[in-house]
């Protein structure tokens, strides 16, 4: 995974599932972060290859609850973001998504003409469902902070060091983290330097403090202070709402790459240098991808409502219909995509019969 000159989809709770990540990638996102998943949650999962929709699912044992879904199409691009407050637990969770136990290196060597070094590199590549592992150190929400995760880590540099060094020493996958600004720029720089010493591949910096609200302007100048103090790539995040903002924040901060959150949620075509697609068209593309990848209906409805509330109102017929929808078939009907829904369903049934 390279972090220089990249466009990055930010991790967003209930938004950053597989369909939205693929949508952002279609429009030009180079790296796509999954929504934050708590270490306790992923540890309770088992890895299942879902031949029905051609995905890899991490399913909570004893249930049908898909905690994390990915696919081959995003293998070299998706970042697994984890919420954690414990190094040992973080490692156990990370190993679940970066090591495929059923793939033997010896068997690969036996069936390959590659030399040892090349075969080992190929094995490592095949063994990873995700391209990188990121530790969330910026989420200010109570469910995260109350568990000692997210922004709570910003005041625990020793624990940060323990988590990141444990991961770096034990997995052959890039490790990164995402932080917020501290009370002073000097404090942020000092923390960033400590993080760099752990050997992480990159650092994402959200240009707001924990107490700041989304309406408060991001402090690009303080991100610039971090950039100038580090040698690893820094990913700048905050107040990128149009494609032109990507270049503006890069110039203002000197950051290697740019991460986009709300700007991408409202219109994923923000990553494209071409003419921005109409949000209605982007929304319908998202619905189709949600149908294709059998996305959780609650997640799909949440994302659609966030899109609509930025441009319109949920009190209009479209919004009310989304709220009432019970499944993906209902959502397909809202957007006149019943035929597409039935086509996808028929294809799955056909595949199941030939399995």
N, C-alpha and C positions, 0 to 999 in steps of 0.2 A: 504494500500500500504506500503510495507516494502522497505527500501532503503539500507539495508546491503548486501554486497556481490552480487550485481546485475550487469548484463550486459545490457547496455542501448543504444538504438538507438537514436542518436541525432536528434533534429528538423532540417529539411532541406527544404528550400523553393522549391516548385514544385516537390519535391521528396517524402516527407513524407506523401503521401496519403495512403489510406487503403491497396492497393495491396502491396506496398513496406513494410509497417509496418507488415503485415501478413507474408511476405517473410522473414523478419528479425527474426520474432518470430519463424518461422519454423526451423530456423537454431540455435536458442538458445537465442535470445534476451529476457530478462525478462521484460523489460519496453520499450515501444516504444512511442517516442514523435511524435505527429503530426506536420506538418509544421505550422509555425507561422500564426495565423489568427488575423487580426486587430479587435479590439472591435467594431468599427463602423460597420464592415461587418457582424459579427455574430448577432448583435442586430437587423439587418434588416431581419433576417431569421425566418422561422417557422420550427418546428420539424415535420418531416413526416416519418412514418414507410413505407418503400418501400418493399411491399410484392413481388414485381417483382424480386428483387435480394436478398431479405431478409437482408436488411440493414436499418440503421436509418440515415436519411438524414436531414441536416439543409440547407434548400433551401431559397434563397433570394426571398422574397415575390414578387409576380407578375411576376416571371421569372421561368425558368427551371434550373437556375444556382445553382448547388450543391456546397456550400461553405465548408461544412465539412461532411464527410461520415464515419460512424463507423458500427460495427456489434457486435453481441453477442460473437463471437469468441475472441474478444480482450477486452471485457468489463472490466476485472480486471487488464488490463495492459496498456491501452492507456492513454497518458497524453495530455491534451488539452493545447497547448501553445498559449498564447495571447500576442498581441502587444497592449499596452495601455499607456496612459499618464494621466489618470484620474481615481480616486478611485471609484467614483459612477458608471461611465460607465463600469469599469472593473467588478464590482459586478453584474451589470445588464447582462453583457455578460456571466459571469461565471454561474449565476443562470439558464441561458437558457440551458446549457449543463449538469448541475448536478441535476436538479429538473424536474421530469416528472409530469406535473400538473394533468394529467388524472389519476394518481395512488393515490388513497385515502388510508391513513393509517387506517381509520376506517373500510373501506371495507376489507382490508387485515386482520384486527383483527376478523371481523365477519366470515371470511372464513378460519380461521387458528386455530389450536389447540395450537399454541405457546403462552408462557407467554408474558406479555407486553414488557419486556426488549428485549427478543429474537425477538419478532415480530417487534419492532421498529428498531432493527439492520437489520433485513431482509428487511424492508421497505426502509431504507437508501441505502442498497445495490442495490435494484431494481430501485431506483430512480435516479441512476447515470449512464449516458451514458459513462462517462469517469471516470478513476480511480483517477485522480489528475488534478489540474490546475496549470500551470506554467506561470510565467511572464517573458517575454523576456527582458533582460537587457543587452544583449551583441551584438545584431545585429548592424553592423557598416554601413549598406547600407543606402543610402541617403533617400529612401522613408520612412524608419523607423525613422531615426534620425531627419529628417526635421519636423516630426510630434511630436517630443518630446518623441518618444518611443525608444525601444531598448537601444543601448549604450548611448543615450542622458540621460537616467535615472541615469547613473553611477555618474553624477555630481550633482544629486538632491536627497540626502539621505532622506530629509524630505518627499518628494513625494513618494519615495520608501516605507518609513514607513507607510504613509497614505494608499497606495494601498494594501500592504500586510496585515496590521492590519484590514482593512475593509473586505477583503476577509476572513481572519481567523475567524473573529467574526460572519460572516453571512452565511458561507456555511460549511456543514459537510463533506467536502472532503479535502484531503491533499492539501496544497498550497506550492509551491516551486518557485524558480527562478533560472535563469541562468545568470551569470555575466562573464565579462572579467577582466583581470588584469588591475589595475590602474598604474599610473606612477611609483609608488614605492610599494614594498611589504608591507610596513607599512600601506600605504593608503588602499590597498586591504584588509588587515586584519581588519582594523578599520571598513570599510564598511561591511565586512562579519559579524563582531560582531553585528553591528546594525541590520543587516538583521536577524540574529539568534534570537535577542530579540523580533522580531515580532511574533515568534511562528511558523515559517515555518518548514515543515517536513524534508527538505533537501535543500542543495545548490549545484548547478552545477557550476564548475569553468572552463572556457576555458583558457588555459595557454598562451594566447597572449593578448597584448594590442590592443586597437582599431586601432591604426595606423599600426600594424603589418600585414604583408602579409602572405598568407598560406604557402609560402616557408620559412618564418622565423621559426626557431625551437621553439616549445612550451617550456615554462619555467616551467618544472615540479617542480623545487625547490621552486618556488613561490606558486604553488598549495600546496606544503607540508607545507608552512608557514601558510596557511589558515587552513589546516587540524589540525595542532597542536594547533590552537587558538580556535577551536570550539568544541562543544560537539555533535552537530547534524551531521548526515551523510553528507559527501562531495563527490560529483560525479566528478571525474577527467576527463577532456576532452582535447585532443590535441595530435596529432602525434601517433595515434594508427592505424597501417596499417596492422598488422599481429596478429594472435591469441596470439603469445608469447609476444607482446607488452602490452597486457592486464595485465599480471602478472608484467611486468617490471614497468609500470606506477603505479601499486598498491604498489609495494615495494618502489619505489622512492618517492611517495607522502604520503603513508599511508592512501590514500583515501578509503572510504567504498566501492565505486562502480566505474565503468568505463563507460564512454560515448564514442561512436564511431560515427564519421560522414563520412568523405571521405573514410575511410577504408571499411565501410559498403556499401557505394554507389558503389564502384568499385567491391566489391564482398561480398554480404551479408552473405556468409558462414564463414566470419571472426569470427562470434559468436560461431561457432562449435568447440569443442575440437578435433573433428575427422579430418581426412584428408580434406584439403580445396578443395571445389568443383571447377571445372573449371568454369571460368567466363562466358563462352559461355552457359553452362548448367544453371547457375544462371540467366542469362539474359533471356533465354527461359522460365524459371519458372515465371519470372516477367511478361513477356508478357501474359502468360496464366492467371495469377492472375488478370491482368488488364482487360482481356476479361471477366473473371468470375464476377468481381465486377464492370464492366461497367465504368472503370476509364476514366477520361477526357483525350482525345487523345493528347492534348497539353502537359499535365503533363507526360503522358506516353512517348511521343517522347523526351521530355527534359531529362528524366531519362535515356532512352536508349542512347541518344547522349553523355551524361556524362560518361556512362559506356564505350562506344566505344572509346571516345577520350582518355581515360586513357591507353587503350591497343592497339589501332589501329588508324584509320583515317577516318573521315567522307567523304573523297573523294573517298573511295572505294565503290563498288556497294551497299553494305549493308547500308552504311551511306546515300548515295544518295536516296536509296529507302525509308528510314525512313523519310527523309526530305520531300519527295514527298507525303507521306501517308496522306490521308485526314481523315481517321477514323480507328477504331480498326480492321475492316475487312481487310483493306489494310495492317496493321501491321501483322495480322495473316498470310497473304499471303507471306510477306517478310520472315517469319520464318517457312513456310511450315505447318502452323497450321490451315488451312482452315477447316479441318474436325472437329477439336475441337471447332472452332468458331461456326460452324453450329450446333453442338451438344448442345452447351450452348444456342444458339438462339432458337432451337427447344424445349428445356426444359422450357424456359421462356414462350414460346407461349402456351405450354401445361398447365403450371401453371395458366396462365392468363385465359384460357378457363374454368378451374375448380374453379376459384375464385368466 
